[in-house]
Amino acid sequence: MICVGIDVSKDKHDCYIATSEGEVLADVFTVPNSMEGFKQLFQKIKSVAPDLSKVKVGLEATGHYSYNILGFLLDKGLTTFVLNPLHTNLYRKSTSLRRTKTDRVDARTIAAMMMSDVVLKSYSAISYHNEELKSLSRYRFDKVSQRARLKQSVSRLVCILFPELEQLVPTLHMRSVYALLSELPGAKQIADCHLTHLTKLLEAASKGRYGRDKALQIRNAARNSIGSAMNAKSLELKHTIRLIAELDSEIEEIETQIKQIMDSLSSPILSIPGITYRMGAMIIAEIGDFSRFDSPDKILAFAGLSPSTYQSGKLDNAYAHMEKRGSRYLRYALYNATKYVCQWDKTFSDYLARKRAEGKHYNVALSHAAKKLVRLIFALQRSGQMYAPAP
């Protein structure tokens, strides 16, 4: 076999080619991150290995920097492996006591890993084309996180400008309240507003749910409010609500794209009660090609949900913690999906209750249910069968 190690960076890629026996066919050389550089690399590989079926190419998972060259290698039919940078870093340290790390050394390290007995799974075209769903689901995750932070800012600002309002409505984060605060961002503005205008504003925003009585209640509270009259905070509140509205629109557009992809996939995991297409998309996108994993335990380790282990002599960790390595997005999706599945499915609800009855903390019991859910997802994706809830 011919092993090719590629250290990926923004403007260039350092490459190293050797046989599986360790014979150097091409010492470290650099190609630019361009189509010309990609073709140069491919021609170099072909010159030393006419039979491309005997070539293994390895590169680190370096986010968007590796995406273009990875697609090029897969289009050329090369067997490609995407390595975890943590894995390659530990491998490099295990081969030398020197603290040497350069792009040239990394290229050789990646090639050496390809030659070693380390068990690796090749990167498939399924995983590559799955990147679009992964990009969308991660993009949505970031947008939702931004919106959550802005909502916290709204709560903070209302506490300064009109703290009594929170006691008069079910939640501050509803359309009618946002409409009110967008036009009248503070107790002083609401107190000075004509009751007729305030009533029409609330009626239109709440679609008739709130009328004159609610408007009068809010205005009376505003006139007796301890809230501060600060123009700067009122302006900040108006802008924050406007940003939330923009994010709502963007998230809706992203979710439309995600739903189209999920509808085309027809994944059986959506048949599990409690897993929506949004959470299911994140799970499928982060796992990618399920054939890369031999067992559900490998997926748990990939998500960082498996317990850490430390044992030396008589010392044995009795209270193991989750490793929390791997994809934080997958860990988030599995953990939150498990909460809803335990609410909507009797089998999982009973399982969670049983673990709680054993004296386990809620989060610990939920982690056990998450492992059970991963085993179910793995089985459904492998078999293609829909979930059949217990009667």
C-alpha positions in Angstrom: 0.0 0.0 0.0 1.0 3.6 -0.6 0.3 6.0 2.3 -0.1 9.7 1.7 -0.1 12.1 4.7 -1.4 15.6 4.1 -1.1 18.4 6.7 -3.9 20.9 5.8 -3.7 24.6 6.3 -5.3 27.7 4.9 -3.0 28.6 2.0 -0.9 25.4 1.5 -0.8 21.7 2.2 2.3 19.8 3.2 2.3 16.2 1.7 4.4 13.1 2.3 4.2 9.8 0.5 5.7 6.5 1.6 5.0 2.7 1.3 3.4 0.8 4.1 6.9 -0.7 4.7 8.3 2.7 5.4 10.1 3.4 2.1 9.9 7.1 1.3 8.6 7.7 -2.2 8.2 11.5 -1.9 9.6 13.5 1.0 7.6 16.4 2.3 6.6 18.7 -0.4 4.2 21.7 -0.4 1.3 22.4 -2.8 -0.8 25.6 -2.8 -4.4 25.4 -1.7 -5.7 25.9 -5.3 -6.9 23.7 -8.2 -3.4 23.8 -9.6 -2.0 22.6 -6.3 -4.6 19.8 -6.1 -3.8 18.6 -9.6 -0.1 18.8 -8.8 -0.6 16.5 -5.8 -2.7 14.1 -7.8 -0.1 13.8 -10.5 2.6 13.2 -7.9 0.5 10.4 -6.4 -0.1 8.9 -9.8 3.6 9.0 -10.6 4.6 6.9 -7.7 1.4 4.7 -7.6 -0.2 4.0 -11.0 -2.8 1.7 -9.3 -4.9 4.2 -7.2 -6.7 1.3 -5.5 -3.5 0.7 -3.5 -3.3 4.3 -2.2 -4.5 5.5 1.2 -4.7 9.2 1.8 -4.9 10.7 5.4 -5.6 14.2 6.5 -6.7 15.9 9.7 -10.3 17.1 10.3 -9.5 20.8 10.2 -13.0 22.2 9.6 -13.5 24.2 6.4 -9.9 24.2 5.4 -10.0 20.5 4.6 -13.4 20.5 2.9 -12.2 21.4 -0.7 -9.2 19.1 -0.9 -11.3 16.3 0.6 -13.9 16.7 -2.1 -11.2 16.7 -4.8 -9.6 13.4 -3.4 -13.0 11.7 -3.2 -13.9 12.7 -6.8 -10.6 11.2 -8.0 -11.6 7.9 -6.3 -8.9 7.9 -3.7 -9.5 6.0 -0.4 -9.4 8.9 2.1 -9.2 8.9 5.9 -10.1 11.9 8.0 -8.2 11.8 11.3 -9.1 13.4 14.6 -6.4 16.0 15.4 -6.3 14.8 19.0 -5.6 11.3 17.8 -2.7 12.5 15.6 -1.3 14.7 18.3 -1.2 11.8 20.8 0.3 9.6 18.2 3.1 12.1 17.4 3.9 12.5 21.1 4.1 8.7 21.5 6.8 8.4 18.8 9.2 11.0 20.3 10.0 12.7 23.5 10.9 15.9 21.7 8.3 18.6 21.7 8.6 19.2 17.9 5.5 20.1 15.9 5.7 21.5 12.4 3.7 21.1 9.3 6.3 18.8 7.9 6.4 16.6 11.0 2.6 16.5 11.0 2.5 15.3 7.4 4.9 12.5 8.3 2.9 11.7 11.4 -0.3 11.3 9.5 1.4 9.0 7.0 2.9 7.0 9.8 -0.6 6.5 11.3 -1.8 5.2 8.0 1.1 2.6 8.1 0.5 1.6 11.7 -1.9 -0.9 13.1 -4.3 1.9 14.3 -7.8 0.9 13.2 -9.2 3.6 10.9 -12.4 3.9 8.9 -12.2 5.5 5.4 -14.2 8.6 4.7 -17.1 7.9 2.4 -18.9 10.0 -0.2 -22.0 9.7 2.0 -20.2 11.6 4.8 -18.9 14.2 2.4 -22.3 15.0 0.9 -23.8 14.9 4.4 -21.8 18.1 5.1 -24.6 20.3 3.8 -27.0 19.0 6.5 -24.3 19.3 9.1 -23.6 22.9 8.1 -27.3 23.8 8.2 -27.9 22.1 11.6 -24.8 23.8 13.2 -25.7 27.1 11.6 -29.2 26.8 13.2 -27.7 25.8 16.5 -25.5 29.0 16.5 -28.5 31.2 15.5 -30.7 29.7 18.2 -27.9 30.3 20.8 -27.6 34.0 19.6 -31.4 34.4 20.0 -31.3 32.9 23.5 -28.6 35.4 24.5 -30.7 38.3 23.1 -33.8 37.1 25.0 -31.7 37.2 28.2 -30.9 40.8 27.3 -34.6 41.6 26.9 -35.3 40.2 30.4 -32.5 42.3 31.8 -33.6 45.5 30.1 -37.3 45.0 31.1 -36.2 44.5 34.7 -34.6 48.0 34.5 -37.3 49.8 32.5 -40.6 48.2 33.6 -40.0 45.3 36.1 -43.8 44.9 36.9 -44.6 43.9 33.3 -43.2 40.3 33.9 -46.0 39.7 36.5 -48.7 40.8 34.1 -48.0 38.4 31.1 -47.3 34.7 30.9 -43.8 35.4 29.4 -42.0 38.4 28.2 -41.0 36.5 25.0 -44.2 36.5 23.2 -45.3 38.5 20.1 -47.7 40.8 21.8 -45.2 41.9 24.4 -42.4 42.4 21.8 -44.8 44.5 19.8 -45.6 46.6 22.8 -42.0 47.1 23.8 -40.9 47.8 20.3 -43.1 50.9 20.2 -43.2 51.8 23.9 -39.8 50.6 25.3 -40.3 51.5 29.0 -42.8 52.2 31.8 -42.7 56.0 31.1 -43.6 55.6 27.4 -46.5 53.2 28.3 -47.7 55.4 31.1 -47.9 58.4 28.7 -49.7 56.4 25.9 -53.4 57.0 25.2 -55.5 54.0 26.3 -57.2 53.7 23.0 -53.9 53.4 21.1 -52.5 51.0 23.7 -55.6 48.8 23.4 -55.4 48.7 19.6 -51.7 47.9 19.8 -52.2 44.9 22.1 -55.3 43.6 20.3 -53.5 43.6 16.9 -50.4 42.0 18.3 -52.2 39.3 20.3 -54.8 38.7 17.6 -57.7 39.7 20.0 -56.4 37.8 23.1 -55.7 41.0 25.0 -58.1 43.9 25.0 -59.0 47.1 26.9 -58.8 45.5 30.3 -55.2 44.2 29.8 -54.2 47.6 28.3 -55.6 49.4 31.4 -53.9 46.9 33.7 -50.5 47.4 32.0 -50.9 51.2 31.9 -51.8 51.5 35.6 -48.8 49.3 36.5 -46.6 51.5 34.3 -47.8 54.7 36.1 -46.8 53.2 39.4 -43.7 51.5 38.2 -40.3 51.7 39.9 -38.6 51.3 36.4 -36.0 53.8 35.4 -36.5 56.2 32.5 -33.3 55.7 30.6 -33.3 56.5 26.9 -30.2 54.5 26.2 -31.7 51.4 27.7 -35.0 51.9 25.8 -33.0 52.2 22.6 -31.1 49.1 23.4 -34.4 47.2 24.1 -35.9 48.3 20.7 -32.8 47.2 18.8 -32.6 43.9 20.7 -36.2 43.0 19.9 -35.5 43.9 16.2 -32.5 41.6 16.2 -34.6 38.8 17.6 -37.2 39.3 14.9 -34.5 39.0 12.2 -33.1 35.9 13.8 -36.6 34.3 13.9 -36.9 34.9 10.2 -33.4 33.4 9.5 -34.0 30.4 11.7 -37.3 29.7 9.9 -35.5 29.8 6.5 -32.8 27.5 7.8 -35.3 25.0 9.2 -37.1 25.0 5.8 -33.9 23.9 4.1 -33.3 21.3 6.8 -36.8 19.8 6.5 -36.4 19.5 2.7 -33.2 17.4 3.2 -34.7 15.3 6.0 -37.8 14.6 3.8 -35.5 13.3 1.1 -33.7 11.1 3.5 -36.8 9.5 5.2 -34.7 8.6 8.2 -36.4 6.0 10.5 -35.2 7.8 13.6 -37.9 10.4 13.0 -40.4 7.6 13.9 -39.2 7.7 17.5 -41.7 9.8 19.6 -40.0 13.0 20.7 -37.4 13.3 18.0 -38.3 16.2 15.6 -36.8 16.7 12.2 -34.6 19.5 13.7 -33.0 17.3 16.4 -33.0 14.3 14.1 -31.1 16.3 11.5 -28.4 17.2 14.0 -28.0 13.6 15.1 -27.8 12.3 11.5 -25.5 15.1 10.3 -23.0 14.7 13.2 -22.9 10.9 13.0 -22.7 10.9 9.2 -22.1 7.5 7.6 -23.4 5.0 10.2 -21.3 2.2 8.5 -18.2 4.0 10.0 -19.2 2.7 13.4 -19.1 -1.0 14.3 -21.3 -0.6 17.4 -23.4 1.9 19.3 -20.6 2.2 21.8 -18.4 3.8 19.1 -21.0 6.4 18.5 -21.2 7.1 22.3 -17.5 7.6 22.4 -17.6 9.8 19.3 -20.2 12.0 21.1 -18.2 12.0 24.3 -21.0 10.3 26.2 -18.9 7.3 27.3 -17.5 7.3 30.9 -13.9 8.0 31.4 -11.7 5.3 32.9 -8.7 5.6 35.1 -7.1 2.7 37.0 -3.5 2.4 38.3 -2.5 -0.1 40.9 -5.0 0.1 43.8 -6.4 3.4 42.5 -9.6 2.9 40.6 -12.0 5.8 39.8 -15.3 4.9 41.4 -17.1 8.0 40.1 -16.3 8.2 36.4 -17.3 11.3 34.5 -18.3 11.6 30.9 -15.4 12.1 28.6 -17.0 15.1 26.8 -14.7 14.7 23.9 -15.8 14.5 20.3 -18.7 16.3 18.7 -20.3 18.7 21.2 -23.2 19.2 18.8 -24.0 15.5 18.7 -23.7 15.3 22.5 -26.2 18.3 22.8 -28.6 16.7 20.3 -28.6 13.3 21.9 -29.0 14.6 25.4 -31.9 16.9 24.5 -33.5 14.4 22.3 -33.5 11.9 25.2 -35.4 14.4 27.4 -38.3 14.5 24.9 -38.2 10.8 24.1 -38.5 10.0 27.8 -41.6 12.3 27.9 -43.3 10.8 24.9 -42.4 7.2 24.8 -43.5 4.8 27.6 -40.5 2.4 27.2 -38.0 5.2 27.8 -40.2 6.9 30.4 -40.3 3.6 32.4 -36.5 3.1 31.9 -35.7 6.6 33.2 -38.0 6.1 36.2 -36.3 2.8 37.0 -32.9 4.4 37.0 -34.2 7.2 39.2 -35.6 4.6 41.6 -32.1 3.0 41.9 -31.0 6.3 43.5 -29.3 7.8 40.5 -29.2 11.6 39.9 -31.6 12.8 37.2 -28.7 13.7 34.9 -27.0 10.3 35.4 -30.3 8.5 34.8 -30.8 10.6 31.6 -27.3 9.7 30.4 -28.3 6.0 30.7 -31.4 6.7 28.7 -29.3 8.5 26.1 -27.1 5.4 25.7 -30.3 3.3 25.2 -31.5 5.8 22.6 -28.2 5.6 20.7 -28.5 1.8 20.6 -32.0 2.2 19.2 -31.0 4.8 16.6 -28.1 2.6 15.5 -30.4 -0.4 15.0 -33.0 1.6 13.1 -30.5 3.3 10.8 -28.8 0.0 10.0 -32.0 -1.9 9.4 -34.0 0.9 7.8 -37.1 -0.2 9.9 -39.4 2.3 11.6 -39.7 2.4 15.4 -42.6 0.4 16.8 -43.5 1.7 20.3 -44.4 -0.8 23.0 -48.2 -1.2 23.6 
